[in-house]
Amino acid sequence: IEKCIERCGLHVENIILEQLASSYSVLTDDERELGVCLIDIGGGTTDIAVFTAGAIRHTANIPIAGDQVTNDIAMALRTPTQYAEDIKIRYACALTQFVADLDETIKVPSVGDRPPRDLSRQSLAEIVEQRYVELLGLVQAELRRSGYEDLIAAGIVLTGGSSKMKGMVELTEEIFHVPVRLGSPVGITGLKEVAENPIHATGVGLLHYGFKQLNESQSLGSSGQVNDLLAKVKAWFKNNF
């Protein structure tokens, strides 16, 4: 990873735990102090972090996330993975009760030269809900094992690209019986329309961490150096994304 970053013209100064990085961009100080569980649902893994009394107390990693949901859709509907991903993003929801029209159907591309088929959104929601119920059940079991399940008075914050699905917050509330919110990165100016998306929680959190470290460093001679650094970071994002 360090070599890849260096090939982009950047230098690795430090390596930060992913959950900790995400927390810098989506959690409030009050949540960390009161007790909160951060659930970062990405593509390949779901990362968990528990904060109490202002400090990180427990972390865990579960190898089930958005990619497994995509694979479930591909297998159940017998459609190529790239189409399954598109169907998930455009039509899926994490709770069957969020399907407003039970008669609504979507077109599902078939494998090879076979014609596309019609599928009800209700059936799609049932496939997705089963996987997310399994995932959240594993998270709940991990919280119980850690001993922190009853210490998250501020509830749960969901983040990561796979947390944005309609019904995820409500499904999580049903399972954990605590307040749940979707955590989007905050404290960003200039790239708000891009950065304020849960999928960028870790990246934005790393920027927050780096800025804080630089701001505290004695090597910073003036605020102009900070502004120059941020300008370089902004230019790099624009050129690479």
Summary of the structure (lengths in Angstrom):
residues: 241
radius of gyration: 20.2
end to end distance: 18.2
largest distance: 65.8
contacts: 740
relative contact order: 0.16
helix: 54%
strand: 15%
